[in-house]
């Protein structure tokens, strides 16, 4: 049907611009209205319904607003994994503030560097990390207020200090009613570049909500997930996986079960009592869960899918675990910056032993593979992945130089190299930035190289990723030195500057002249292959 020539779209156009946007806080608000008595979160045996969770969220949000935390203000959190993470995420969303969780495994130096990236006015800290935080507080002059999750005794800080339980108790349960915009920055996740310095990937309210919709669509289409399927939030909230999946699980109407770290025993306890939609796993976790299930001869209630990072998991382990759980393995590719399911929309069948782990493009993204000159590569050739999606992040916080590098004409350059197959699927090949994925954690060679070069005897240091039977990958270092020192002594030296999971598994001492250094003074990593192969035989 054609519109009449004199049709005036003005009134309709005006109403369209008044369409209601959805925000992260609407997830728990809506569920509290529609299914108030369904279980929303569980922590250490205690369960909160959606009504109870939303009331706690509103109490916290209104208390935060009353002590001066306003829309657009940054908050850093050092908490570990606990139910308060859910309360904080939703409360911050409702008042339009910006939250960044810090890795609780950071050293004092790493923690300070991360906090300095976003210069928060407010810091939330739990008791296990209080001493570490207190040691660096004098170096954080921008901090105006501190919220303590737990009782830590006398503090005597010059900054305004608040008790989290008191804020939660005294806040009003009414909806905060603060005006928001879909492009408001909301969640900052730390990631690193080739320099090894932390960057803050800024995820907006729009991006978070789109990730919910895309997660729900993919899980429903692939796995038939519904409101009876729950999620174990084992991954800490300084990663996006637990955050994105918590929102999607709640949008379905399911329960999020908080675990502070991984325990095969606790995982097994849950999966023998609860239905689980996606059982999130990472390299290094599978073997322990397999052993625990066999030991108990456990009867699994129902898992719809298991795993992540299929490219880094031994195929024998993957096949065995899927058979024990009677669930397929998610063949995923995702990045903090672009969301989890841009071209991960397929699964590895139960018991399958695939050597190729090709992935299919998802509906919510456009994908291109480019050569260094920006031209699309033909099928079968390797190119850098560039992508556009509604789930896209909003750039790195206060980092225009890095943003200029990664954004071109609306496309995000991921730094990952892939190959397109004739059927349109994609195979991951390598990382342009040589990031190492070890046991679910991202490790960047530049960080380790920087630590090694702090030693006065180190002349050259090169860190690469090597295959590891348990962790998928592990960092190993090749070092030239000017005096007597062992690789193990250099590894111990790095402990002062690096978290335990970033320590090189192996430090190999080799003559400086053996390093393949080009005319620009850079080591040609492609020519390090013989050294890497020899070193892999020594990996622990």
N, C-alpha and C positions, 0 to 999 in steps of 0.2 A: 504494500500500500504506500502511495506517495503522499507526502505532506502537501497541504494546500499552499499555493504561492504566498499567501498573506499570513502563513503560520508564524506566530511570534514565540520563539523558544525562550524568551526572557524569563518568564515566571518559573519554568522548569529548570532553566540554567541556574537561577538564583537558589532554588531549593537544592539542586545538586551540590552546590558549594557548601550547603549547610549539613551535608551528610555526616553522620556520626563516625568519627575515627575510633578505632579500637586501640587500647593501650594495655600494657602488661598487667597492670593492676586490675583490669576488667576480668581477667581469667578467674581469680579467686573470688572476686565480687559476684560474678555471675553464678559460679558454682555454689556459693553460700546461699544464693537465692533459690536456685533450682533443685539442688541436692544437698541441703544443709546438714543432713545427718550421715552422709557418706564419709568414710575415712579419707582424710587428705594427706596427712603425714604421720610417720611413726619414728620414734627415737627412743632407744633404750627401753623398749617395752611400753611406752606411753603413746597413745594415739590421739590425734586432734582431728575433729571433723572439719568440713569446709567452713561451717559456721564459726567454730572456735578459732580456726586459723585466720579467717577474715577479721574477726574481732581483735585478735592479737596484732594482726597487721595494721589495722586502723589505729589501735592504741599506740603502737610504735610510731606510725607515720605522724599522728597528731602531736606526740611528744617531741619528735624530731623537729617538726615545724615550730613548736613553742620555744625550743632552745636555740633557734636561729638557723637551722639547716633548711635552706630555701632551694627553690628550683634552680638548677644549673650548678649548684655547689658540688664539689668532689668530696668523696668519702673513701678512705682506705680501710680495709678490714683484714685482720690477721686472726683467724678464728678456728681453723681446722674444719672438719665436716660435722655439723650438728644441726638440729632443727632450727636454730636461730638463723641459719643461712636462708631458709625459706622466708621467714618473717622479714628479714632485712631486705631481701631481693624485692619482695612485693611492696614493702613500705616505702622504700626508696623510689620505686616506680610510681607510686601514687602521689608523691610530693614533687616529682620531677627532678630529683637529685641524681647524682652520678656515682656509681659504686665500682670500686676496683678491689678485688680480693688479692692478697699477696700470698705467694707460695710460702707455706709454713716451714719448708725445708731450706729456705734461703739462709745464708750466713748474714751477719750484721751488715756487712758491706753491700751485699746483693739486695738486702731489704731496703737499705737507705737509698740505693740507686733507683729501685723500683718506685718508691714513694716520691722521690724527687721528680719523677717523670710527670706526675699529675698534680703535685703541690696541693694536697687536700687540706681543707680547713679542719676536717674531723677525722679521727682515727678510732676504729672499733677494735678492741684487742681482747683475746681470751687469756686466761691465766697461764697456760703452758708456754705462751710466747711472750709473756709480760717482761721478763728480764731482758730478753733480746731487744724488745721495743724500747724499754727504758734506757738502754745503753746508747741508742742512736737518737733519742728524742732531743737532746741538746743541739743536734745538727739539723733539726727540722723547724726553723723559725716560723714557717707559715701555718703550723698547726695551732688552732685556736681552742679546740675542745677534744676531749678524750671520753669515749664511752667504754666502760669496763664490763665485759660479759660476765665476769666472775668476781668474787671477793678476793682481792689481793692484799688486803691490809692497808696500812697508811701509805699514801702516795706523795702528798705535799707538792703536787705539780703547780706551776704557775698558770697553766692552762685550766680552763673550766673542765671539771671532771664529773661524769655522771655514771650512775649505776644502771646498767641495762635492765635488770629486773624491776627497778623502781620506775624507769620510763615506761616499761610495759604495763606495770600495775596502775600508774596514774593517768595514762592517756585515755582519751575519749574514744568510744567505739564507733562514732559516726564516721561516714565517709569524708575524707579530707576536702574533697571538692575543689582541688587546685587545678586551674586551667593548664592544660598540657598541649604540646604539639607533637605530631608523629615523628618529626625529625629531631626531637630533643635527644641529646646524648644521654645514655642511660647506664651502660655497662662497659667498663674498660678492662680488657684482657691483655695481659702482658705477653709479648712475643719478642723475638730478637731478630736482628738482621745480620748481615755479613760482618758488622763491627762487633757483634756480641752484646752490645748495649741494649737494655730493654726498651721496647717501644710499646705504647699503649694503643691497641686496636680498639677503636671507639665504635660501639654497637648502639644504634639508636632504638627508640621505642618501636619505630617502624620495622627495623630489621628483626628485632626480637619477635614481634607478632607474626611477621611473614614466616619466620622459621617455625613457629608453632603450626601455622596452616600447612606448610610444606611437609613437616614431620608427620602431622596427622594424616595427610593425604597419602604419603608414601607407606606409612605403617598400616593403614587401612587397606590399601590396594595390595601390598605385598604379603601382609601377614594376618590381616583381619583383626587387628588389635581393637579392643573396646574398653568400656569403663571398668571391667572386671580384671583387666591386666595392669599389674603394678610395676614399679620400677625401683631398683636398688640404687640409690645415689651414693655410690662409692667414690667416684671421681671427685676430687676437691673442686670448689667453686672458683678457683683461679683458672680452671679450664672451662670451655663452653659446653662440653658434653653433658655433664650433669644438669647444668642450668637449662639448656635447650630442652633436654628430655623431661625435666621436672615440669616445665611449662606445658609441654605436649601431653604428658600424663595427666596433669590436672585438667587440661582442656577436655580430654576424654572423660574425666571423672574418676580416674584411678588414684591409687595411693602411692606416695613416695616414701620409701624406707631408707632412712639415713644410716650409713655406716662410715665411721671415721677411719678410712684406710681399708685395705683388702684383707680379708680372712676367708680362706676356703671353708673353714668350719662354719662361720656365720653365713656365708653364701649358701652352703648346703642346708643349714637350718631353715633358711627362708624358702628355698625352692622346693622343699618337701612339705611346706605348709601353705604357700601362697602361689597364685598364678602370677607369672611375670611376662610382660610384653617383650621387652628387649633386655636380655641379660648382658650388660656391658662388660666386656673382657678386654684385656690387653696382653701383649706378649709377656711371658713370665708368670702369668696367672693360670693358664690353662692346665699345666701339668699338675699343679696342686689341687685344682678342683676335680680333675679326673681321678686322682688318687683318693680323694676324700669320698667321692661318690662310690667308687669301688669298695673302699673300706667299709662303708656303711651298707652297701647294697641298697642305696637310697632309692626311694620311690618318688619320682619327680611329679609334682602336681600338674604342671603345665607351663612350658616356656615356648613363646612364639618364635623367638630368634635369639641367637647368641653371638657375642663377639664384636670385634672391630679390628681394623688394621690387618686385614687378611693377608696382605702382601708380606707381612713380617712374621707370620705364624707358620711353623712347620706343618706341612699338609697332613702328616700322620696324626699329629695332635688334634688338628681341626676335625679330621674325619672321626676320630674316636670320641671327642667331646660331643659332636652333633649326634652321634648314635646313642650316647648315654642320655642325652637330654631330649632326644627325639625332636630336635629343632634344627633348622638350617642356620648357616653362618652368614651374617651380613657382610656383603662384599662392598665395603664403604670407601668413599674418598670424600674427605671434607677438610676444610681449613677454618681456623678461627675467624678469618676475615669474610668468608663467603657462606658459611653454614654447612650443615652435614650431608645434605642429600642433593647435591647439584648434578652429579652423575654417579650415584651409588644405587640406582634403582634396580638392583637385582640381588639374588641370594645364591649361596653355594649349597646345593642339595645335601641332605643328610647322608653322611658317609662318603661323600665325593672326595676324590684326591686330585685336585686340579693343579696343573703346573702353571697354566695361564689363568690370570685373575682379571679378565677384561671387565670393564664397567660400562654401563650405558648412561647416556645423557638423561638427566631428569627434565621434567616439563618446565621447571621454574627457571631455567638458565639458558643462556646462549654461550657456546663454547667455540674457541678458535685455537689452532696450534700455529705458532709463528716462528720463523727463523730469526736470527739476530738483526736482520734488516727490516723486520716487521711484515714480511710476506708470509702468507699462509703456505704451509708445507703440504705436499701431496700425501695421500694415504701411504702408510708404510715407513714414512720418515719421521724422525723425532723433532718436535717443536716445543716451544714454551707454551704452557697453558695460559690463555687469557680468557676472562669470563665476565659476563654481565648477569646479574640476578637481582630480584627484589629483596633477597636476603643479604645483600652487600652491606659491609660495614661502612662507616662514614669517614674513614681515613685514620691515620695515626695521630694521637693527641699531640697538638702543638708541635708538629714535625713536618713543616712544609717541604723540606728537602726530600724526605723519604716519600711523601705523598706524590711529589712530582715524578719520582722514579717509577712508581707502581701504577699510577692512573694515567691512561691515555685515551682521550675521546670516549670516556665513559666505561672503558674496559679496565679491569684489574689484572695486572701481570703477576701471576702467582709465584714465579720463580721455579716452578716444577716442570719437568720435561716429560712429555707423553708421546705415544704413537697411536695414530688412528688406524684401525683395522678396516678391511674392505666392507665389513658389515656395519660400520659406523661406531662400534664399540671402541673403547680407549684403554690402552695399557700404560700404567705408570712405568717410567724408565729410570729416572734419577732426579735429584734435586739440584737445581742450579746453584743454590746456596749451600749445598752439602750439609744440610741439617741432618742430625742423627736422631733417630727415634728409638729410644731404649726403654723398654718396659712401660710404654705409654707416655714417657716424658720426652720433651724436645730438648736436645742438647746441641749447641752450636759450636763448631770447632774453634771459632775465633775467641770464645770465652776461655777455653782451655789453653789455647796458644798464648793468650794474653797472660794467664796465670803462670805458665811455664817460663815465659820470657822475663818474669819478674826476678827469677833467680840469676845471680850475677855470672854464673858459669855457662848459662844457656846462650848459644850463638844463633841457633835456628830451631824452630819448632813447627811441625806440621801435624795436624790432627785430622784423622779420617774416620769414617764409619766402617766397621767390619761386621760380618755376619756373626750372630751369637745364637747358639741352639736354644737358649731360654728366653733371652730378652729381645730377640729379633735382630737388633743391632747393638753395637757397643763401641764407644770411642777408643781408639788407640793412637798413640803419639810417637812420632819419630823426631828425635832431638839430637842436635849437634852441640857438643860442650867443649869448653876450653880448659877443663881441669878434671881431676878425679871425682866422679860422682856416679852413683848407680841410678838405673831407671826407677827402682823402688823408692829411693830417697827423693827423687824428683816428684814422684807420685804423692808421697807424704807431704812434701812441700806445698803442693797444690791444695791440701786440705784447709789451709788458712783462708783461701780465696774462693773455694768452690764447694757447693753442696755435694754430699756423698754420691748422688746419682750422676753428677757431672764428671767425677774423677775418671781419668783414662783407665781402662781395664789393664792396659799394658803400655809401658814407656820403653821404647827401643832406642838405645844410643847408637848412633852411626856417624861416620866421618862427614864433615861438612861438604867435602868434595863429591860425596855420593848423592847429594840432593840434586835432582834435576831442575836447576834454576835457569830460567830464560833470560833474555837480554834486558827485560824490565825488572830483574831482580826477584821475580816471583817463582815459587815452586810450581812446576807443571804436575798437577795431581794425576793426570792421565798416565804419566810415566812412573808413578809410584806403585803400580800394580804388582810388580814382582816382590817388592818389599812388604806390601800388604798381605800377599798370599803366604809368604814365609812367616809373617807375624801371627796370622790367624791360627796357625797350628799350635801356638803357645797360649791362646786365649783361655782364661779360666772360666 
